[in-house]
Amino acid sequence: MGDIVNLNKLRKKNTLLKSKAQAKENRVHFGLTKAQKNTNRLLLEKNQKNHSGKKRVKADLREVPPENNN
């Protein structure tokens, strides 16, 4: 015969497990302080500016005027 299970305790245990899982997701999503978020944002902007300044620009040959050979 199977074990006797108290359904109220089982429900509470399941609720606790779900709330712990939700708390873990929230820590990942909302875990940074405002100062850390601002620092990360500023570093990202700085890196993007630095990176975009080093991009090569392809010369479009159609825009170059033809040379005049007289």
PQR file with spaces between the fields and no chain letter, atoms N, CA, C, O and H, PARSE charges and radii, in Angstrom:
ATOM       1  N    MET     1       0.832   -1.175    0.000 -0.4000 1.5000
ATOM       2  CA   MET     1       0.000    0.000    0.000 -0.0000 2.0000
ATOM       3  C    MET     1       0.884    1.247    0.000  0.5500 1.7000
ATOM       4  O    MET     1       1.986    1.221    0.547 -0.5500 1.4000
ATOM       5  N    GLY     2       0.422    2.317   -0.595 -0.4000 1.5000
ATOM       6  CA   GLY     2       1.203    3.546   -0.719 -0.0000 2.0000
ATOM       7  C    GLY     2       1.291    4.331    0.570  0.5500 1.7000
ATOM       8  O    GLY     2       0.547    4.092    1.521 -0.5500 1.4000
ATOM       9  H    GLY     2      -0.473    2.339   -1.040  0.4000 1.0000
ATOM      10  N    ASP     3       2.216    5.274    0.579 -0.4000 1.5000
ATOM      11  CA   ASP     3       2.393    6.137    1.747 -0.0000 2.0000
ATOM      12  C    ASP     3       1.258    7.143    1.842  0.5500 1.7000
ATOM      13  O    ASP     3       0.692    7.566    0.835 -0.5500 1.4000
ATOM      14  H    ASP     3       2.820    5.468   -0.194  0.4000 1.0000
ATOM      15  N    ILE     4       0.943    7.512    3.062 -0.4000 1.5000
ATOM      16  CA   ILE     4      -0.083    8.529    3.294 -0.0000 2.0000
ATOM      17  C    ILE     4       0.563    9.899    3.089  0.5500 1.7000
ATOM      18  O    ILE     4       1.619   10.187    3.653 -0.5500 1.4000
ATOM      19  H    ILE     4       1.403    7.168    3.881  0.4000 1.0000
ATOM      20  N    VAL     5      -0.081   10.740    2.275 -0.4000 1.5000
ATOM      21  CA   VAL     5       0.465   12.047    1.939 -0.0000 2.0000
ATOM      22  C    VAL     5      -0.511   13.124    2.403  0.5500 1.7000
ATOM      23  O    VAL     5      -1.703   13.060    2.103 -0.5500 1.4000
ATOM      24  H    VAL     5      -0.938   10.506    1.816  0.4000 1.0000
ATOM      25  N    ASN     6      -0.007   14.101    3.126 -0.4000 1.5000
ATOM      26  CA   ASN     6      -0.812   15.237    3.525 -0.0000 2.0000
ATOM      27  C    ASN     6      -0.829   16.222    2.349  0.5500 1.7000
ATOM      28  O    ASN     6       0.201   16.813    2.026 -0.5500 1.4000
ATOM      29  H    ASN     6       0.961   14.153    3.370  0.4000 1.0000
ATOM      30  N    LEU     7      -1.961   16.397    1.724 -0.4000 1.5000
ATOM      31  CA   LEU     7      -2.056   17.224    0.518 -0.0000 2.0000
ATOM      32  C    LEU     7      -1.735   18.685    0.791  0.5500 1.7000
ATOM      33  O    LEU     7      -1.191   19.364   -0.080 -0.5500 1.4000
ATOM      34  H    LEU     7      -2.798   15.917    1.987  0.4000 1.0000
ATOM      35  N    ASN     8      -2.058   19.183    1.976 -0.4000 1.5000
ATOM      36  CA   ASN     8      -1.745   20.573    2.297 -0.0000 2.0000
ATOM      37  C    ASN     8      -0.233   20.791    2.314  0.5500 1.7000
ATOM      38  O    ASN     8       0.261   21.795    1.801 -0.5500 1.4000
ATOM      39  H    ASN     8      -2.500   18.631    2.684  0.4000 1.0000
ATOM      40  N    LYS     9       0.500   19.844    2.907 -0.4000 1.5000
ATOM      41  CA   LYS     9       1.962   19.972    2.938 -0.0000 2.0000
ATOM      42  C    LYS     9       2.540   19.860    1.533  0.5500 1.7000
ATOM      43  O    LYS     9       3.499   20.553    1.191 -0.5500 1.4000
ATOM      44  H    LYS     9       0.099   19.028    3.324  0.4000 1.0000
ATOM      45  N    LEU    10       1.955   18.990    0.725 -0.4000 1.5000
ATOM      46  CA   LEU    10       2.419   18.831   -0.649 -0.0000 2.0000
ATOM      47  C    LEU    10       2.193   20.111   -1.449  0.5500 1.7000
ATOM      48  O    LEU    10       3.070   20.522   -2.210 -0.5500 1.4000
ATOM      49  H    LEU    10       1.176   18.427    1.003  0.4000 1.0000
ATOM      50  N    ARG    11       1.039   20.744   -1.290 -0.4000 1.5000
ATOM      51  CA   ARG    11       0.755   22.007   -1.987 -0.0000 2.0000
ATOM      52  C    ARG    11       1.709   23.106   -1.549  0.5500 1.7000
ATOM      53  O    ARG    11       2.219   23.867   -2.371 -0.5500 1.4000
ATOM      54  H    ARG    11       0.328   20.410   -0.672  0.4000 1.0000
ATOM      55  N    LYS    12       1.949   23.182   -0.228 -0.4000 1.5000
ATOM      56  CA   LYS    12       2.861   24.203    0.291 -0.0000 2.0000
ATOM      57  C    LYS    12       4.278   23.987   -0.248  0.5500 1.7000
ATOM      58  O    LYS    12       4.972   24.943   -0.594 -0.5500 1.4000
ATOM      59  H    LYS    12       1.535   22.563    0.440  0.4000 1.0000
ATOM      60  N    LYS    13       4.694   22.732   -0.315 -0.4000 1.5000
ATOM      61  CA   LYS    13       6.027   22.418   -0.825 -0.0000 2.0000
ATOM      62  C    LYS    13       6.146   22.818   -2.300  0.5500 1.7000
ATOM      63  O    LYS    13       7.153   23.394   -2.710 -0.5500 1.4000
ATOM      64  H    LYS    13       4.130   21.955   -0.035  0.4000 1.0000
ATOM      65  N    ASN    14       5.112   22.509   -3.094 -0.4000 1.5000
ATOM      66  CA   ASN    14       5.125   22.877   -4.514 -0.0000 2.0000
ATOM      67  C    ASN    14       5.131   24.393   -4.692  0.5500 1.7000
ATOM      68  O    ASN    14       5.843   24.913   -5.551 -0.5500 1.4000
ATOM      69  H    ASN    14       4.293   22.040   -2.760  0.4000 1.0000
ATOM      70  N    THR    15       4.348   25.099   -3.890 -0.4000 1.5000
ATOM      71  CA   THR    15       4.316   26.562   -3.948 -0.0000 2.0000
ATOM      72  C    THR    15       5.673   27.142   -3.600  0.5500 1.7000
ATOM      73  O    THR    15       6.133   28.088   -4.239 -0.5500 1.4000
ATOM      74  H    THR    15       3.769   24.676   -3.193  0.4000 1.0000
ATOM      75  N    LEU    16       6.319   26.573   -2.583 -0.4000 1.5000
ATOM      76  CA   LEU    16       7.643   27.036   -2.173 -0.0000 2.0000
ATOM      77  C    LEU    16       8.660   26.824   -3.282  0.5500 1.7000
ATOM      78  O    LEU    16       9.476   27.705   -3.550 -0.5500 1.4000
ATOM      79  H    LEU    16       5.946   25.804   -2.063  0.4000 1.0000
ATOM      80  N    LEU    17       8.620   25.659   -3.933 -0.4000 1.5000
ATOM      81  CA   LEU    17       9.549   25.382   -5.028 -0.0000 2.0000
ATOM      82  C    LEU    17       9.334   26.341   -6.196  0.5500 1.7000
ATOM      83  O    LEU    17      10.294   26.815   -6.803 -0.5500 1.4000
ATOM      84  H    LEU    17       7.957   24.943   -3.716  0.4000 1.0000
ATOM      85  N    LYS    18       8.068   26.625   -6.507 -0.4000 1.5000
ATOM      86  CA   LYS    18       7.774   27.564   -7.602 -0.0000 2.0000
ATOM      87  C    LYS    18       8.251   28.972   -7.264  0.5500 1.7000
ATOM      88  O    LYS    18       8.790   29.674   -8.120 -0.5500 1.4000
ATOM      89  H    LYS    18       7.288   26.240   -6.014  0.4000 1.0000
ATOM      90  N    SER    19       8.051   29.381   -6.010 -0.4000 1.5000
ATOM      91  CA   SER    19       8.472   30.728   -5.632 -0.0000 2.0000
ATOM      92  C    SER    19       9.994   30.843   -5.621  0.5500 1.7000
ATOM      93  O    SER    19      10.533   31.901   -5.945 -0.5500 1.4000
ATOM      94  H    SER    19       7.614   28.811   -5.315  0.4000 1.0000
ATOM      95  N    LYS    20      10.691   29.770   -5.252 -0.4000 1.5000
ATOM      96  CA   LYS    20      12.155   29.797   -5.300 -0.0000 2.0000
ATOM      97  C    LYS    20      12.650   29.885   -6.735  0.5500 1.7000
ATOM      98  O    LYS    20      13.621   30.588   -7.015 -0.5500 1.4000
ATOM      99  H    LYS    20      10.252   28.911   -4.988  0.4000 1.0000
ATOM     100  N    ALA    21      11.996   29.181   -7.641 -0.4000 1.5000
ATOM     101  CA   ALA    21      12.373   29.252   -9.053 -0.0000 2.0000
ATOM     102  C    ALA    21      12.138   30.658   -9.599  0.5500 1.7000
ATOM     103  O    ALA    21      12.968   31.184  -10.341 -0.5500 1.4000
ATOM     104  H    ALA    21      11.207   28.610   -7.414  0.4000 1.0000
ATOM     105  N    GLN    22      11.012   31.264   -9.235 -0.4000 1.5000
ATOM     106  CA   GLN    22      10.709   32.638   -9.674 -0.0000 2.0000
ATOM     107  C    GLN    22      11.725   33.617   -9.106  0.5500 1.7000
ATOM     108  O    GLN    22      12.154   34.544   -9.795 -0.5500 1.4000
ATOM     109  H    GLN    22      10.337   30.837   -8.633  0.4000 1.0000
ATOM     110  N    ALA    23      12.114   33.412   -7.840 -0.4000 1.5000
ATOM     111  CA   ALA    23      13.102   34.291   -7.214 -0.0000 2.0000
ATOM     112  C    ALA    23      14.446   34.182   -7.928  0.5500 1.7000
ATOM     113  O    ALA    23      15.145   35.182   -8.097 -0.5500 1.4000
ATOM     114  H    ALA    23      11.766   32.659   -7.280  0.4000 1.0000
ATOM     115  N    LYS    24      14.803   32.993   -8.341 -0.4000 1.5000
ATOM     116  CA   LYS    24      16.068   32.802   -9.063 -0.0000 2.0000
ATOM     117  C    LYS    24      16.043   33.555  -10.399  0.5500 1.7000
ATOM     118  O    LYS    24      17.022   34.205  -10.766 -0.5500 1.4000
ATOM     119  H    LYS    24      14.236   32.181   -8.204  0.4000 1.0000
ATOM     120  N    GLU    25      14.925   33.463  -11.120 -0.4000 1.5000
ATOM     121  CA   GLU    25      14.786   34.197  -12.384 -0.0000 2.0000
ATOM     122  C    GLU    25      14.846   35.703  -12.148  0.5500 1.7000
ATOM     123  O    GLU    25      15.473   36.426  -12.921 -0.5500 1.4000
ATOM     124  H    GLU    25      14.130   32.935  -10.822  0.4000 1.0000
ATOM     125  N    ASN    26      14.202   36.178  -11.092 -0.4000 1.5000
ATOM     126  CA   ASN    26      14.207   37.604  -10.791 -0.0000 2.0000
ATOM     127  C    ASN    26      15.601   38.100  -10.429  0.5500 1.7000
ATOM     128  O    ASN    26      15.973   39.216  -10.791 -0.5500 1.4000
ATOM     129  H    ASN    26      13.692   35.590  -10.464  0.4000 1.0000
ATOM     130  N    ARG    27      16.376   37.280   -9.718 -0.4000 1.5000
ATOM     131  CA   ARG    27      17.744   37.685   -9.378 -0.0000 2.0000
ATOM     132  C    ARG    27      18.584   37.863  -10.630  0.5500 1.7000
ATOM     133  O    ARG    27      19.413   38.770  -10.710 -0.5500 1.4000
ATOM     134  H    ARG    27      16.074   36.373   -9.424  0.4000 1.0000
ATOM     135  N    VAL    28      18.367   36.994  -11.604 -0.4000 1.5000
ATOM     136  CA   VAL    28      19.109   37.125  -12.857 -0.0000 2.0000
ATOM     137  C    VAL    28      18.654   38.361  -13.619  0.5500 1.7000
ATOM     138  O    VAL    28      19.479   39.104  -14.149 -0.5500 1.4000
ATOM     139  H    VAL    28      17.694   36.257  -11.539  0.4000 1.0000
ATOM     140  N    HIS    29      17.349   38.582  -13.675 -0.4000 1.5000
ATOM     141  CA   HIS    29      16.797   39.668  -14.485 -0.0000 2.0000
ATOM     142  C    HIS    29      16.967   41.036  -13.831  0.5500 1.7000
ATOM     143  O    HIS    29      17.302   42.008  -14.508 -0.5500 1.4000
ATOM     144  H    HIS    29      16.678   37.978  -13.244  0.4000 1.0000
ATOM     145  N    PHE    30      16.741   41.118  -12.533 -0.4000 1.5000
ATOM     146  CA   PHE    30      16.759   42.404  -11.850 -0.0000 2.0000
ATOM     147  C    PHE    30      17.928   42.529  -10.886  0.5500 1.7000
ATOM     148  O    PHE    30      17.888   43.369   -9.987 -0.5500 1.4000
ATOM     149  H    PHE    30      16.468   40.329  -11.983  0.4000 1.0000
ATOM     150  N    GLY    31      18.964   41.721  -11.047 -0.4000 1.5000
ATOM     151  CA   GLY    31      20.010   41.601  -10.046 -0.0000 2.0000
ATOM     152  C    GLY    31      20.994   42.750   -9.966  0.5500 1.7000
ATOM     153  O    GLY    31      21.721   42.835   -8.976 -0.5500 1.4000
ATOM     154  H    GLY    31      18.996   41.039  -11.778  0.4000 1.0000
ATOM     155  N    LEU    32      21.063   43.630  -10.936 -0.4000 1.5000
ATOM     156  CA   LEU    32      22.053   44.695  -10.925 -0.0000 2.0000
ATOM     157  C    LEU    32      21.504   45.954  -10.256  0.5500 1.7000
ATOM     158  O    LEU    32      20.321   46.274  -10.374 -0.5500 1.4000
ATOM     159  H    LEU    32      20.472   43.561  -11.740  0.4000 1.0000
ATOM     160  N    THR    33      22.384   46.654   -9.558 -0.4000 1.5000
ATOM     161  CA   THR    33      21.991   47.922   -8.970 -0.0000 2.0000
ATOM     162  C    THR    33      21.970   48.988  -10.055  0.5500 1.7000
ATOM     163  O    THR    33      22.449   48.762  -11.166 -0.5500 1.4000
ATOM     164  H    THR    33      23.345   46.394   -9.462  0.4000 1.0000
ATOM     165  N    LYS    34      21.420   50.135   -9.734 -0.4000 1.5000
ATOM     166  CA   LYS    34      21.333   51.221  -10.698 -0.0000 2.0000
ATOM     167  C    LYS    34      22.730   51.695  -11.105  0.5500 1.7000
ATOM     168  O    LYS    34      22.966   51.999  -12.274 -0.5500 1.4000
ATOM     169  H    LYS    34      21.030   50.318   -8.832  0.4000 1.0000
ATOM     170  N    ALA    35      23.643   51.757  -10.154 -0.4000 1.5000
ATOM     171  CA   ALA    35      25.009   52.184  -10.453 -0.0000 2.0000
ATOM     172  C    ALA    35      25.693   51.190  -11.390  0.5500 1.7000
ATOM     173  O    ALA    35      26.404   51.592  -12.311 -0.5500 1.4000
ATOM     174  H    ALA    35      23.451   51.510   -9.204  0.4000 1.0000
ATOM     175  N    GLN    36      25.480   49.901  -11.159 -0.4000 1.5000
ATOM     176  CA   GLN    36      26.077   48.895  -12.030 -0.0000 2.0000
ATOM     177  C    GLN    36      25.494   48.971  -13.435  0.5500 1.7000
ATOM     178  O    GLN    36      26.212   48.819  -14.424 -0.5500 1.4000
ATOM     179  H    GLN    36      24.902   49.575  -10.411  0.4000 1.0000
ATOM     180  N    LYS    37      24.188   49.207  -13.515 -0.4000 1.5000
ATOM     181  CA   LYS    37      23.555   49.330  -14.826 -0.0000 2.0000
ATOM     182  C    LYS    37      24.106   50.540  -15.578  0.5500 1.7000
ATOM     183  O    LYS    37      24.380   50.450  -16.775 -0.5500 1.4000
ATOM     184  H    LYS    37      23.606   49.330  -12.711  0.4000 1.0000
ATOM     185  N    ASN    38      24.271   51.675  -14.885 -0.4000 1.5000
ATOM     186  CA   ASN    38      24.810   52.873  -15.528 -0.0000 2.0000
ATOM     187  C    ASN    38      26.247   52.644  -15.978  0.5500 1.7000
ATOM     188  O    ASN    38      26.625   53.061  -17.074 -0.5500 1.4000
ATOM     189  H    ASN    38      24.048   51.748  -13.913  0.4000 1.0000
ATOM     190  N    THR    39      27.055   51.987  -15.146 -0.4000 1.5000
ATOM     191  CA   THR    39      28.437   51.695  -15.509 -0.0000 2.0000
ATOM     192  C    THR    39      28.488   50.812  -16.739  0.5500 1.7000
ATOM     193  O    THR    39      29.262   51.074  -17.661 -0.5500 1.4000
ATOM     194  H    THR    39      26.748   51.649  -14.256  0.4000 1.0000
ATOM     195  N    ASN    40      27.668   49.761  -16.764 -0.4000 1.5000
ATOM     196  CA   ASN    40      27.631   48.867  -17.920 -0.0000 2.0000
ATOM     197  C    ASN    40      27.184   49.608  -19.173  0.5500 1.7000
ATOM     198  O    ASN    40      27.727   49.382  -20.255 -0.5500 1.4000
ATOM     199  H    ASN    40      27.040   49.548  -16.016  0.4000 1.0000
ATOM     200  N    ARG    41      26.194   50.493  -19.033 -0.4000 1.5000
ATOM     201  CA   ARG    41      25.707   51.244  -20.183 -0.0000 2.0000
ATOM     202  C    ARG    41      26.791   52.176  -20.728  0.5500 1.7000
ATOM     203  O    ARG    41      26.984   52.270  -21.940 -0.5500 1.4000
ATOM     204  H    ARG    41      25.753   50.676  -18.154  0.4000 1.0000
ATOM     205  N    LEU    42      27.500   52.866  -19.820 -0.4000 1.5000
ATOM     206  CA   LEU    42      28.557   53.778  -20.254 -0.0000 2.0000
ATOM     207  C    LEU    42      29.703   53.024  -20.925  0.5500 1.7000
ATOM     208  O    LEU    42      30.243   53.487  -21.930 -0.5500 1.4000
ATOM     209  H    LEU    42      27.344   52.789  -18.835  0.4000 1.0000
ATOM     210  N    LEU    43      30.077   51.873  -20.380 -0.4000 1.5000
ATOM     211  CA   LEU    43      31.136   51.073  -20.993 -0.0000 2.0000
ATOM     212  C    LEU    43      30.720   50.575  -22.375  0.5500 1.7000
ATOM     213  O    LEU    43      31.527   50.561  -23.304 -0.5500 1.4000
ATOM     214  H    LEU    43      29.638   51.498  -19.563  0.4000 1.0000
ATOM     215  N    LEU    44      29.464   50.168  -22.506 -0.4000 1.5000
ATOM     216  CA   LEU    44      28.967   49.708  -23.798 -0.0000 2.0000
ATOM     217  C    LEU    44      28.997   50.836  -24.824  0.5500 1.7000
ATOM     218  O    LEU    44      29.428   50.630  -25.958 -0.5500 1.4000
ATOM     219  H    LEU    44      28.808   50.179  -21.751  0.4000 1.0000
ATOM     220  N    GLU    45      28.540   52.033  -24.432 -0.4000 1.5000
ATOM     221  CA   GLU    45      28.559   53.180  -25.347 -0.0000 2.0000
ATOM     222  C    GLU    45      29.982   53.531  -25.748  0.5500 1.7000
ATOM     223  O    GLU    45      30.242   53.821  -26.916 -0.5500 1.4000
ATOM     224  H    GLU    45      28.190   52.200  -23.510  0.4000 1.0000
ATOM     225  N    LYS    46      30.915   53.508  -24.788 -0.4000 1.5000
ATOM     226  CA   LYS    46      32.310   53.820  -25.074 -0.0000 2.0000
ATOM     227  C    LYS    46      32.898   52.816  -26.057  0.5500 1.7000
ATOM     228  O    LYS    46      33.598   53.192  -26.997 -0.5500 1.4000
ATOM     229  H    LYS    46      30.705   53.272  -23.839  0.4000 1.0000
ATOM     230  N    ASN    47      32.610   51.538  -25.834 -0.4000 1.5000
ATOM     231  CA   ASN    47      33.132   50.506  -26.725 -0.0000 2.0000
ATOM     232  C    ASN    47      32.531   50.614  -28.118  0.5500 1.7000
ATOM     233  O    ASN    47      33.224   50.386  -29.110 -0.5500 1.4000
ATOM     234  H    ASN    47      32.042   51.233  -25.070  0.4000 1.0000
ATOM     235  N    GLN    48      31.245   50.960  -28.206 -0.4000 1.5000
ATOM     236  CA   GLN    48      30.620   51.117  -29.511 -0.0000 2.0000
ATOM     237  C    GLN    48      31.214   52.297  -30.275  0.5500 1.7000
ATOM     238  O    GLN    48      31.437   52.202  -31.482 -0.5500 1.4000
ATOM     239  H    GLN    48      30.682   51.145  -27.401  0.4000 1.0000
ATOM     240  N    LYS    49      31.472   53.409  -29.583 -0.4000 1.5000
ATOM     241  CA   LYS    49      32.084   54.564  -30.239 -0.0000 2.0000
ATOM     242  C    LYS    49      33.496   54.229  -30.701  0.5500 1.7000
ATOM     243  O    LYS    49      33.898   54.588  -31.808 -0.5500 1.4000
ATOM     244  H    LYS    49      31.291   53.486  -28.603  0.4000 1.0000
ATOM     245  N    ASN    50      34.234   53.548  -29.854 -0.4000 1.5000
ATOM     246  CA   ASN    50      35.600   53.166  -30.187 -0.0000 2.0000
ATOM     247  C    ASN    50      35.607   52.218  -31.378  0.5500 1.7000
ATOM     248  O    ASN    50      36.437   52.347  -32.278 -0.5500 1.4000
ATOM     249  H    ASN    50      33.907   53.257  -28.955  0.4000 1.0000
ATOM     250  N    HIS    51      34.692   51.278  -31.381 -0.4000 1.5000
ATOM     251  CA   HIS    51      34.633   50.296  -32.448 -0.0000 2.0000
ATOM     252  C    HIS    51      34.176   50.931  -33.761  0.5500 1.7000
ATOM     253  O    HIS    51      34.717   50.623  -34.823 -0.5500 1.4000
ATOM     254  H    HIS    51      34.018   51.173  -30.651  0.4000 1.0000
ATOM     255  N    SER    52      33.185   51.811  -33.688 -0.4000 1.5000
ATOM     256  CA   SER    52      32.657   52.413  -34.915 -0.0000 2.0000
ATOM     257  C    SER    52      33.684   53.360  -35.543  0.5500 1.7000
ATOM     258  O    SER    52      33.653   53.584  -36.753 -0.5500 1.4000
ATOM     259  H    SER    52      32.746   52.061  -32.826  0.4000 1.0000
ATOM     260  N    GLY    53      34.577   53.908  -34.746 -0.4000 1.5000
ATOM     261  CA   GLY    53      35.606   54.780  -35.284 -0.0000 2.0000
ATOM     262  C    GLY    53      36.669   54.031  -36.065  0.5500 1.7000
ATOM     263  O    GLY    53      37.428   54.636  -36.823 -0.5500 1.4000
ATOM     264  H    GLY    53      34.602   53.725  -33.763  0.4000 1.0000
ATOM     265  N    LYS    54      36.730   52.725  -35.886 -0.4000 1.5000
ATOM     266  CA   LYS    54      37.748   51.921  -36.558 -0.0000 2.0000
ATOM     267  C    LYS    54      37.197   51.132  -37.734  0.5500 1.7000
ATOM     268  O    LYS    54      37.904   50.312  -38.320 -0.5500 1.4000
ATOM     269  H    LYS    54      36.113   52.234  -35.271  0.4000 1.0000
ATOM     270  N    LYS    55      35.948   51.372  -38.080 -0.4000 1.5000
ATOM     271  CA   LYS    55      35.358   50.658  -39.206 -0.0000 2.0000
ATOM     272  C    LYS    55      35.934   51.194  -40.515  0.5500 1.7000
ATOM     273  O    LYS    55      36.195   52.388  -40.666 -0.5500 1.4000
ATOM     274  H    LYS    55      35.374   52.038  -37.604  0.4000 1.0000
ATOM     275  N    ARG    56      36.118   50.288  -41.432 -0.4000 1.5000
ATOM     276  CA   ARG    56      36.560   50.692  -42.756 -0.0000 2.0000
ATOM     277  C    ARG    56      35.354   51.091  -43.590  0.5500 1.7000
ATOM     278  O    ARG    56      34.285   50.489  -43.490 -0.5500 1.4000
ATOM     279  H    ARG    56      35.906   49.318  -41.309  0.4000 1.0000
ATOM     280  N    VAL    57      35.538   52.106  -44.405 -0.4000 1.5000
ATOM     281  CA   VAL    57      34.469   52.561  -45.273 -0.0000 2.0000
ATOM     282  C    VAL    57      34.823   52.134  -46.685  0.5500 1.7000
ATOM     283  O    VAL    57      35.883   52.477  -47.208 -0.5500 1.4000
ATOM     284  H    VAL    57      36.407   52.595  -44.486  0.4000 1.0000
ATOM     285  N    LYS    58      33.924   51.383  -47.288 -0.4000 1.5000
ATOM     286  CA   LYS    58      34.175   50.930  -48.658 -0.0000 2.0000
ATOM     287  C    LYS    58      33.914   52.090  -49.616  0.5500 1.7000
ATOM     288  O    LYS    58      32.890   52.766  -49.527 -0.5500 1.4000
ATOM     289  H    LYS    58      33.063   51.104  -46.863  0.4000 1.0000
ATOM     290  N    ALA    59      34.847   52.306  -50.524 -0.4000 1.5000
ATOM     291  CA   ALA    59      34.678   53.361  -51.515 -0.0000 2.0000
ATOM     292  C    ALA    59      33.757   52.855  -52.607  0.5500 1.7000
ATOM     293  O    ALA    59      33.971   51.782  -53.171 -0.5500 1.4000
ATOM     294  H    ALA    59      35.680   51.757  -50.597  0.4000 1.0000
ATOM     295  N    ASP    60      32.750   53.623  -52.894 -0.4000 1.5000
ATOM     296  CA   ASP    60      31.831   53.262  -53.966 -0.0000 2.0000
ATOM     297  C    ASP    60      32.419   53.797  -55.264  0.5500 1.7000
ATOM     298  O    ASP    60      32.563   55.008  -55.428 -0.5500 1.4000
ATOM     299  H    ASP    60      32.576   54.495  -52.436  0.4000 1.0000
ATOM     300  N    LEU    61      32.757   52.907  -56.182 -0.4000 1.5000
ATOM     301  CA   LEU    61      33.454   53.291  -57.412 -0.0000 2.0000
ATOM     302  C    LEU    61      32.575   54.132  -58.328  0.5500 1.7000
ATOM     303  O    LEU    61      33.095   54.863  -59.171 -0.5500 1.4000
ATOM     304  H    LEU    61      32.641   51.923  -56.049  0.4000 1.0000
ATOM     305  N    ARG    62      31.281   54.049  -58.188 -0.4000 1.5000
ATOM     306  CA   ARG    62      30.399   54.839  -59.057 -0.0000 2.0000
ATOM     307  C    ARG    62      30.431   56.315  -58.695  0.5500 1.7000
ATOM     308  O    ARG    62      30.123   57.160  -59.536 -0.5500 1.4000
ATOM     309  H    ARG    62      30.857   53.456  -57.503  0.4000 1.0000
ATOM     310  N    GLU    63      30.801   56.645  -57.449 -0.4000 1.5000
ATOM     311  CA   GLU    63      30.793   58.039  -57.023 -0.0000 2.0000
ATOM     312  C    GLU    63      32.096   58.761  -57.358  0.5500 1.7000
ATOM     313  O    GLU    63      32.158   59.988  -57.272 -0.5500 1.4000
ATOM     314  H    GLU    63      31.051   55.959  -56.766  0.4000 1.0000
ATOM     315  N    VAL    64      33.135   58.024  -57.737 -0.4000 1.5000
ATOM     316  CA   VAL    64      34.415   58.643  -58.057 -0.0000 2.0000
ATOM     317  C    VAL    64      34.324   59.238  -59.461  0.5500 1.7000
ATOM     318  O    VAL    64      33.995   58.528  -60.412 -0.5500 1.4000
ATOM     319  H    VAL    64      33.085   57.028  -57.807  0.4000 1.0000
ATOM     320  N    PRO    65      34.609   60.525  -59.600 -0.5600 1.5000
ATOM     321  CA   PRO    65      34.530   61.123  -60.946  0.2800 2.0000
ATOM     322  C    PRO    65      35.627   60.570  -61.855  0.5500 1.7000
ATOM     323  O    PRO    65      36.736   60.300  -61.394 -0.5500 1.4000
ATOM     324  N    PRO    66      35.324   60.403  -63.133 -0.5600 1.5000
ATOM     325  CA   PRO    66      36.344   59.859  -64.059  0.2800 2.0000
ATOM     326  C    PRO    66      37.467   60.870  -64.250  0.5500 1.7000
ATOM     327  O    PRO    66      37.259   62.082  -64.194 -0.5500 1.4000
ATOM     328  N    GLU    67      38.659   60.334  -64.475 -0.4000 1.5000
ATOM     329  CA   GLU    67      39.818   61.210  -64.664 -0.0000 2.0000
ATOM     330  C    GLU    67      39.790   61.776  -66.084  0.5500 1.7000
ATOM     331  O    GLU    67      39.339   61.121  -67.024 -0.5500 1.4000
ATOM     332  H    GLU    67      38.828   59.349  -64.520  0.4000 1.0000
ATOM     333  N    ASN    68      40.281   62.998  -66.214 -0.4000 1.5000
ATOM     334  CA   ASN    68      40.329   63.664  -67.503 -0.0000 2.0000
ATOM     335  C    ASN    68      41.713   63.476  -68.099  0.5500 1.7000
ATOM     336  O    ASN    68      42.671   64.077  -67.613 -0.5500 1.4000
ATOM     337  H    ASN    68      40.647   63.529  -65.450  0.4000 1.0000
ATOM     338  N    ASN    69      41.843   62.685  -69.106 -0.4000 1.5000
ATOM     339  CA   ASN    69      43.130   62.463  -69.777 -0.0000 2.0000
ATOM     340  C    ASN    69      43.132   63.189  -71.122  0.5500 1.7000
ATOM     341  O    ASN    69      42.671   62.654  -72.131 -0.5500 1.4000
ATOM     342  H    ASN    69      41.064   62.197  -69.500  0.4000 1.0000
ATOM     343  N    ASN    70      43.650   64.400  -71.120 -0.4000 1.5000
ATOM     344  CA   ASN    70      43.711   65.195  -72.355 -0.0000 2.0000
ATOM     345  C    ASN    70      45.019   65.025  -73.048  0.5500 1.7000
ATOM     346  O    ASN    70      45.242   65.620  -74.102 -0.5500 1.4000
ATOM     347  H    ASN    70      44.024   64.835  -70.301  0.4000 1.0000
